[in-house]
Amino acid sequence: MLKTNVIGSVVVCLVLFAILGYLLSLGISIDWKFYFKVAAVVLVIATIIGIASSVGGKT
């Protein structure tokens, strides 16, 4: 995904780091289980979009 969809990779990283930074700035203790669940969902969606765009580009 990093080689074929750089913009998508940057967006995924920005979303994950923005959530983490926002929670840290509020001084809220982070529930790491929840954060990693959200991160996993975002990464799975990004992977599906990356695969779909790479397959769609080859046809």
Phi and psi restraints in degrees (range 20) as a CNS / XPLOR table:
assign (resid 1 and name C) (resid 2 and name N)
       (resid 2 and name CA) (resid 2 and name C) 1.0 -64.6 20.0 2
assign (resid 2 and name N) (resid 2 and name CA)
       (resid 2 and name C) (resid 3 and name N) 1.0 -32.3 20.0 2
assign (resid 2 and name C) (resid 3 and name N)
       (resid 3 and name CA) (resid 3 and name C) 1.0 -79.2 20.0 2
assign (resid 3 and name N) (resid 3 and name CA)
       (resid 3 and name C) (resid 4 and name N) 1.0 -32.3 20.0 2
assign (resid 3 and name C) (resid 4 and name N)
       (resid 4 and name CA) (resid 4 and name C) 1.0 -98.3 20.0 2
assign (resid 4 and name N) (resid 4 and name CA)
       (resid 4 and name C) (resid 5 and name N) 1.0 -26.0 20.0 2
assign (resid 4 and name C) (resid 5 and name N)
       (resid 5 and name CA) (resid 5 and name C) 1.0 -136.7 20.0 2
assign (resid 5 and name N) (resid 5 and name CA)
       (resid 5 and name C) (resid 6 and name N) 1.0 74.7 20.0 2
assign (resid 5 and name C) (resid 6 and name N)
       (resid 6 and name CA) (resid 6 and name C) 1.0 -66.1 20.0 2
assign (resid 6 and name N) (resid 6 and name CA)
       (resid 6 and name C) (resid 7 and name N) 1.0 -41.6 20.0 2
assign (resid 6 and name C) (resid 7 and name N)
       (resid 7 and name CA) (resid 7 and name C) 1.0 -64.2 20.0 2
assign (resid 7 and name N) (resid 7 and name CA)
       (resid 7 and name C) (resid 8 and name N) 1.0 -41.6 20.0 2
assign (resid 7 and name C) (resid 8 and name N)
       (resid 8 and name CA) (resid 8 and name C) 1.0 -63.2 20.0 2
assign (resid 8 and name N) (resid 8 and name CA)
       (resid 8 and name C) (resid 9 and name N) 1.0 -39.1 20.0 2
assign (resid 8 and name C) (resid 9 and name N)
       (resid 9 and name CA) (resid 9 and name C) 1.0 -65.0 20.0 2
assign (resid 9 and name N) (resid 9 and name CA)
       (resid 9 and name C) (resid 10 and name N) 1.0 -41.0 20.0 2
assign (resid 9 and name C) (resid 10 and name N)
       (resid 10 and name CA) (resid 10 and name C) 1.0 -64.3 20.0 2
assign (resid 10 and name N) (resid 10 and name CA)
       (resid 10 and name C) (resid 11 and name N) 1.0 -41.5 20.0 2
assign (resid 10 and name C) (resid 11 and name N)
       (resid 11 and name CA) (resid 11 and name C) 1.0 -63.6 20.0 2
assign (resid 11 and name N) (resid 11 and name CA)
       (resid 11 and name C) (resid 12 and name N) 1.0 -43.0 20.0 2
assign (resid 11 and name C) (resid 12 and name N)
       (resid 12 and name CA) (resid 12 and name C) 1.0 -61.5 20.0 2
assign (resid 12 and name N) (resid 12 and name CA)
       (resid 12 and name C) (resid 13 and name N) 1.0 -46.1 20.0 2
assign (resid 12 and name C) (resid 13 and name N)
       (resid 13 and name CA) (resid 13 and name C) 1.0 -62.9 20.0 2
assign (resid 13 and name N) (resid 13 and name CA)
       (resid 13 and name C) (resid 14 and name N) 1.0 -42.0 20.0 2
assign (resid 13 and name C) (resid 14 and name N)
       (resid 14 and name CA) (resid 14 and name C) 1.0 -62.8 20.0 2
assign (resid 14 and name N) (resid 14 and name CA)
       (resid 14 and name C) (resid 15 and name N) 1.0 -41.1 20.0 2
assign (resid 14 and name C) (resid 15 and name N)
       (resid 15 and name CA) (resid 15 and name C) 1.0 -63.2 20.0 2
assign (resid 15 and name N) (resid 15 and name CA)
       (resid 15 and name C) (resid 16 and name N) 1.0 -47.4 20.0 2
assign (resid 15 and name C) (resid 16 and name N)
       (resid 16 and name CA) (resid 16 and name C) 1.0 -65.4 20.0 2
assign (resid 16 and name N) (resid 16 and name CA)
       (resid 16 and name C) (resid 17 and name N) 1.0 -43.5 20.0 2
assign (resid 16 and name C) (resid 17 and name N)
       (resid 17 and name CA) (resid 17 and name C) 1.0 -71.3 20.0 2
assign (resid 17 and name N) (resid 17 and name CA)
       (resid 17 and name C) (resid 18 and name N) 1.0 -30.4 20.0 2
assign (resid 17 and name C) (resid 18 and name N)
       (resid 18 and name CA) (resid 18 and name C) 1.0 -66.8 20.0 2
assign (resid 18 and name N) (resid 18 and name CA)
       (resid 18 and name C) (resid 19 and name N) 1.0 -41.9 20.0 2
assign (resid 18 and name C) (resid 19 and name N)
       (resid 19 and name CA) (resid 19 and name C) 1.0 -62.4 20.0 2
assign (resid 19 and name N) (resid 19 and name CA)
       (resid 19 and name C) (resid 20 and name N) 1.0 -45.6 20.0 2
assign (resid 19 and name C) (resid 20 and name N)
       (resid 20 and name CA) (resid 20 and name C) 1.0 -64.2 20.0 2
assign (resid 20 and name N) (resid 20 and name CA)
       (resid 20 and name C) (resid 21 and name N) 1.0 -45.6 20.0 2
assign (resid 20 and name C) (resid 21 and name N)
       (resid 21 and name CA) (resid 21 and name C) 1.0 -63.9 20.0 2
assign (resid 21 and name N) (resid 21 and name CA)
       (resid 21 and name C) (resid 22 and name N) 1.0 -39.4 20.0 2
assign (resid 21 and name C) (resid 22 and name N)
       (resid 22 and name CA) (resid 22 and name C) 1.0 -63.3 20.0 2
assign (resid 22 and name N) (resid 22 and name CA)
       (resid 22 and name C) (resid 23 and name N) 1.0 -45.3 20.0 2
assign (resid 22 and name C) (resid 23 and name N)
       (resid 23 and name CA) (resid 23 and name C) 1.0 -66.0 20.0 2
assign (resid 23 and name N) (resid 23 and name CA)
       (resid 23 and name C) (resid 24 and name N) 1.0 -38.8 20.0 2
assign (resid 23 and name C) (resid 24 and name N)
       (resid 24 and name CA) (resid 24 and name C) 1.0 -68.0 20.0 2
assign (resid 24 and name N) (resid 24 and name CA)
       (resid 24 and name C) (resid 25 and name N) 1.0 -36.3 20.0 2
assign (resid 24 and name C) (resid 25 and name N)
       (resid 25 and name CA) (resid 25 and name C) 1.0 -69.3 20.0 2
assign (resid 25 and name N) (resid 25 and name CA)
       (resid 25 and name C) (resid 26 and name N) 1.0 -27.9 20.0 2
assign (resid 25 and name C) (resid 26 and name N)
       (resid 26 and name CA) (resid 26 and name C) 1.0 -78.3 20.0 2
assign (resid 26 and name N) (resid 26 and name CA)
       (resid 26 and name C) (resid 27 and name N) 1.0 -11.9 20.0 2
assign (resid 26 and name C) (resid 27 and name N)
       (resid 27 and name CA) (resid 27 and name C) 1.0 76.8 20.0 2
assign (resid 27 and name N) (resid 27 and name CA)
       (resid 27 and name C) (resid 28 and name N) 1.0 17.4 20.0 2
assign (resid 27 and name C) (resid 28 and name N)
       (resid 28 and name CA) (resid 28 and name C) 1.0 -82.1 20.0 2
assign (resid 28 and name N) (resid 28 and name CA)
       (resid 28 and name C) (resid 29 and name N) 1.0 135.9 20.0 2
assign (resid 28 and name C) (resid 29 and name N)
       (resid 29 and name CA) (resid 29 and name C) 1.0 -69.3 20.0 2
assign (resid 29 and name N) (resid 29 and name CA)
       (resid 29 and name C) (resid 30 and name N) 1.0 130.2 20.0 2
assign (resid 29 and name C) (resid 30 and name N)
       (resid 30 and name CA) (resid 30 and name C) 1.0 -83.5 20.0 2
assign (resid 30 and name N) (resid 30 and name CA)
       (resid 30 and name C) (resid 31 and name N) 1.0 129.1 20.0 2
assign (resid 30 and name C) (resid 31 and name N)
       (resid 31 and name CA) (resid 31 and name C) 1.0 -83.2 20.0 2
assign (resid 31 and name N) (resid 31 and name CA)
       (resid 31 and name C) (resid 32 and name N) 1.0 98.2 20.0 2
assign (resid 31 and name C) (resid 32 and name N)
       (resid 32 and name CA) (resid 32 and name C) 1.0 -63.6 20.0 2
assign (resid 32 and name N) (resid 32 and name CA)
       (resid 32 and name C) (resid 33 and name N) 1.0 -30.9 20.0 2
assign (resid 32 and name C) (resid 33 and name N)
       (resid 33 and name CA) (resid 33 and name C) 1.0 -62.5 20.0 2
assign (resid 33 and name N) (resid 33 and name CA)
       (resid 33 and name C) (resid 34 and name N) 1.0 -44.3 20.0 2
assign (resid 33 and name C) (resid 34 and name N)
       (resid 34 and name CA) (resid 34 and name C) 1.0 -65.5 20.0 2
assign (resid 34 and name N) (resid 34 and name CA)
       (resid 34 and name C) (resid 35 and name N) 1.0 -42.9 20.0 2
assign (resid 34 and name C) (resid 35 and name N)
       (resid 35 and name CA) (resid 35 and name C) 1.0 -60.7 20.0 2
assign (resid 35 and name N) (resid 35 and name CA)
       (resid 35 and name C) (resid 36 and name N) 1.0 -44.0 20.0 2
assign (resid 35 and name C) (resid 36 and name N)
       (resid 36 and name CA) (resid 36 and name C) 1.0 -70.9 20.0 2
assign (resid 36 and name N) (resid 36 and name CA)
       (resid 36 and name C) (resid 37 and name N) 1.0 -28.6 20.0 2
assign (resid 36 and name C) (resid 37 and name N)
       (resid 37 and name CA) (resid 37 and name C) 1.0 -65.9 20.0 2
assign (resid 37 and name N) (resid 37 and name CA)
       (resid 37 and name C) (resid 38 and name N) 1.0 -44.4 20.0 2
assign (resid 37 and name C) (resid 38 and name N)
       (resid 38 and name CA) (resid 38 and name C) 1.0 -63.3 20.0 2
assign (resid 38 and name N) (resid 38 and name CA)
       (resid 38 and name C) (resid 39 and name N) 1.0 -43.4 20.0 2
assign (resid 38 and name C) (resid 39 and name N)
       (resid 39 and name CA) (resid 39 and name C) 1.0 -61.2 20.0 2
assign (resid 39 and name N) (resid 39 and name CA)
       (resid 39 and name C) (resid 40 and name N) 1.0 -41.1 20.0 2
assign (resid 39 and name C) (resid 40 and name N)
       (resid 40 and name CA) (resid 40 and name C) 1.0 -64.5 20.0 2
assign (resid 40 and name N) (resid 40 and name CA)
       (resid 40 and name C) (resid 41 and name N) 1.0 -42.0 20.0 2
assign (resid 40 and name C) (resid 41 and name N)
       (resid 41 and name CA) (resid 41 and name C) 1.0 -63.3 20.0 2
assign (resid 41 and name N) (resid 41 and name CA)
       (resid 41 and name C) (resid 42 and name N) 1.0 -45.2 20.0 2
assign (resid 41 and name C) (resid 42 and name N)
       (resid 42 and name CA) (resid 42 and name C) 1.0 -62.6 20.0 2
assign (resid 42 and name N) (resid 42 and name CA)
       (resid 42 and name C) (resid 43 and name N) 1.0 -42.6 20.0 2
assign (resid 42 and name C) (resid 43 and name N)
       (resid 43 and name CA) (resid 43 and name C) 1.0 -68.3 20.0 2
assign (resid 43 and name N) (resid 43 and name CA)
       (resid 43 and name C) (resid 44 and name N) 1.0 -36.5 20.0 2
assign (resid 43 and name C) (resid 44 and name N)
       (resid 44 and name CA) (resid 44 and name C) 1.0 -65.7 20.0 2
assign (resid 44 and name N) (resid 44 and name CA)
       (resid 44 and name C) (resid 45 and name N) 1.0 -43.5 20.0 2
assign (resid 44 and name C) (resid 45 and name N)
       (resid 45 and name CA) (resid 45 and name C) 1.0 -62.9 20.0 2
assign (resid 45 and name N) (resid 45 and name CA)
       (resid 45 and name C) (resid 46 and name N) 1.0 -42.8 20.0 2
assign (resid 45 and name C) (resid 46 and name N)
       (resid 46 and name CA) (resid 46 and name C) 1.0 -64.1 20.0 2
assign (resid 46 and name N) (resid 46 and name CA)
       (resid 46 and name C) (resid 47 and name N) 1.0 -37.9 20.0 2
assign (resid 46 and name C) (resid 47 and name N)
       (resid 47 and name CA) (resid 47 and name C) 1.0 -65.4 20.0 2
assign (resid 47 and name N) (resid 47 and name CA)
       (resid 47 and name C) (resid 48 and name N) 1.0 -43.5 20.0 2
assign (resid 47 and name C) (resid 48 and name N)
       (resid 48 and name CA) (resid 48 and name C) 1.0 -62.4 20.0 2
assign (resid 48 and name N) (resid 48 and name CA)
       (resid 48 and name C) (resid 49 and name N) 1.0 -43.7 20.0 2
assign (resid 48 and name C) (resid 49 and name N)
       (resid 49 and name CA) (resid 49 and name C) 1.0 -65.2 20.0 2
assign (resid 49 and name N) (resid 49 and name CA)
       (resid 49 and name C) (resid 50 and name N) 1.0 -40.7 20.0 2
assign (resid 49 and name C) (resid 50 and name N)
       (resid 50 and name CA) (resid 50 and name C) 1.0 -63.7 20.0 2
assign (resid 50 and name N) (resid 50 and name CA)
       (resid 50 and name C) (resid 51 and name N) 1.0 -42.5 20.0 2
assign (resid 50 and name C) (resid 51 and name N)
       (resid 51 and name CA) (resid 51 and name C) 1.0 -66.8 20.0 2
assign (resid 51 and name N) (resid 51 and name CA)
       (resid 51 and name C) (resid 52 and name N) 1.0 -43.2 20.0 2
assign (resid 51 and name C) (resid 52 and name N)
       (resid 52 and name CA) (resid 52 and name C) 1.0 -64.0 20.0 2
assign (resid 52 and name N) (resid 52 and name CA)
       (resid 52 and name C) (resid 53 and name N) 1.0 -39.5 20.0 2
assign (resid 52 and name C) (resid 53 and name N)
       (resid 53 and name CA) (resid 53 and name C) 1.0 -71.9 20.0 2
assign (resid 53 and name N) (resid 53 and name CA)
       (resid 53 and name C) (resid 54 and name N) 1.0 -33.7 20.0 2
assign (resid 53 and name C) (resid 54 and name N)
       (resid 54 and name CA) (resid 54 and name C) 1.0 -73.3 20.0 2
assign (resid 54 and name N) (resid 54 and name CA)
       (resid 54 and name C) (resid 55 and name N) 1.0 -35.9 20.0 2
assign (resid 54 and name C) (resid 55 and name N)
       (resid 55 and name CA) (resid 55 and name C) 1.0 -70.7 20.0 2
assign (resid 55 and name N) (resid 55 and name CA)
       (resid 55 and name C) (resid 56 and name N) 1.0 -40.7 20.0 2
assign (resid 55 and name C) (resid 56 and name N)
       (resid 56 and name CA) (resid 56 and name C) 1.0 -65.9 20.0 2
assign (resid 56 and name N) (resid 56 and name CA)
       (resid 56 and name C) (resid 57 and name N) 1.0 -30.8 20.0 2
assign (resid 56 and name C) (resid 57 and name N)
       (resid 57 and name CA) (resid 57 and name C) 1.0 -75.0 20.0 2
assign (resid 57 and name N) (resid 57 and name CA)
       (resid 57 and name C) (resid 58 and name N) 1.0 -22.3 20.0 2
assign (resid 57 and name C) (resid 58 and name N)
       (resid 58 and name CA) (resid 58 and name C) 1.0 -85.1 20.0 2
assign (resid 58 and name N) (resid 58 and name CA)
       (resid 58 and name C) (resid 59 and name N) 1.0 -18.6 20.0 2
